[in-house]
Amino acid sequence: MTHTLLVAGTASHVGKSTVVAGLCRLLATRDSPVAPYKAQNMSNNARAVATPDGEAGEVGISQYTQARAARIRPTTDVNPVLLKPRGNGESQLIIHGCAVGHYGAGEYYAEHWNRAHLAARESWKRLADEYDHIIAEGAGSIAEINLHHRDLANVETARFTDADILLVGDIERGGVFASLVGTLSLMPSDLRKRVIGCLITKFRGDRSLLTPGIEAFEERTDVPILGVLPYNDPGLPEEDSVSLPPRGERATFGANDGVSDERAVTIAVPRLPRISNFTDLEPLAREPGVRIAYLPLTNQIQNADAVVIPGTKNTVDDCLALCSADFDDRLRAFDGPIVGLCGGYQLLGRRITNAAVEGTRSVEEIEGIGLLPVETRFTEEKHVEPVSRPIHGCGPLTGASGVVDGYEIHMGETVALTAVDRPFDGMGAATDRVLGTYVHGLFENETVRDAFLDSVFEHAGIERSPTLTKRQTIEAERESETETEIESPHDRAAALVRKHVDLSALGLAE
C-alpha cells in the first residue's frame, strides 16, 4: 500500500514546497521509491516534462524540482492540474500538461472542475502503482472554508489518497500558534482527524523560547509540534510571484554575496505586470558580483549594466504596459547587453500580429520595441518542448559554445524579417548587443551564463576576476542525472528536514 503524506499549510508561502522537496530527497537517499504530487497548482513558473501519452506538457516548477529531489523523471502526473494566471481574473487551464483554454474562476469551477478532479485522481493512481511513498503538497491554506467543497489540492487530495496530514505554519509572519489553532478548528472534521502533527517554519533565534507556546498549543489541540525549522533557505527555485516586489516597487537580489558594490554589476529586469518564468534569472542572482534588480516600468535603467526581459503570460498587454510607461524608449536608448527570453524575445521584435488571440484588446497588430528584426504571429497552438541544442555564440553570448539544455513553453511563432545572427540553428535572433530566444533555463547552462556575464562585466568596465567566475553555490535545477560532490539545494532541504523534524511520527523513520 502506498503511503501518502499531505503537507498542507496555514497560508501560501509558508514553506510547504521546501518540506516536500526535503522529504523526497531524504527518502530517495534511502532508495525508498518516492514521488511528489500536487493535484492543482497555480503558477506561471512552469517546466516542460513528459505527459502520460509520451508527449511534452507543463508542470509547476516546484513539482519539477521535487521530482528531481526524489531522483525520478518528472512527468505531468506530479502536477496534473496547473492554472497559469493571465490577468483580468482569467487563468489558462492545463490538464495533464496540455492547455485546455482560458477561464475565469467561476467558469472553471462550474464547467471544468470535475474534469480536473478526475485527472488528479488518475495521476495519483498511476503514481501509487509505482511508488511506495507519495509526498503531496497542498495549495494555499487548507482552511479556506469558502472552497472546502471544491478544494482539489487540499481537501479532495486528502480524501481520495487517504493521506496523513502534516500542517505547516510560518512563524516569520507572526501569530503562528493562532494560525495553526485557527486552521485546525476550521478544517473539515474528517480531515482534522488525519492531522498527525504540525511544523513551524522560518524560525530565527533561541529555540527554547518557543517551548511554553508549544506546550500550550499541544495541550489545547492534542496535536504535536513535530519540528521547528530554522530560517534557512536551501536555494530552491521560487514557485510564484509572491517572492517578487509589487509592480510599483524595486527589489534587488544577489547582494548578500560578500562582493563590494564597486566590483559588482547590476542586471535590470522590468517588473512586467504578467511576468512568468522569472526563475530564469535565479542562476544569475547566485553568481558572486551580480545583482538582479527588478524595476517598476517607470524607473530609469541608465545605471544598469545589462537588461534581461523575462517571460510574460500575456505578451500583448505587457507590451502595451511597457510602451505606456515609456520603458520602450529607455530600452532603445540603452547601450548595454540586452537579452529577451520567450515573451521578452517577442517584445524585442518589430511587431506582433494576430494579437487578439492573446491580448485583452482586439487588435490585429501592435508595434514591438524594435531592437530585433523579427515579428511574432500568435496562433491558438501552444508549443511545449524540452530542448537540447548546439549554441552559436553571438551578440551578448559571444564565446558560448557546446550544447545548451532547456525547454520551450510559448504561443506564437517568431520569424526573421531580415538576415540576422542565430544563437541556435535557425532559431532565436541576435545583433551585436541584443539577443532573443524562446529557450527557458538558458542561464542554467554554465557556458551561456559565463559568456553573458563576461559581456556584462566588460560593458561595465569592471574586471571579472577568476574568483568571481567560480560558482559558490550549485544551481537549483540540474539537468544532468548525476549529483556532484557539491551539496545541492535538494540535499540542503533534506538536511533541514532530517535535523529538525520528528520523522518517526510521520512514519518515515529509517
Summary of the structure (lengths in Angstrom):
residues: 510
radius of gyration: 23.0
end to end distance: 17.8
largest distance: 73.2
contacts: 1824
relative contact order: 0.13
helix: 34%
strand: 29%
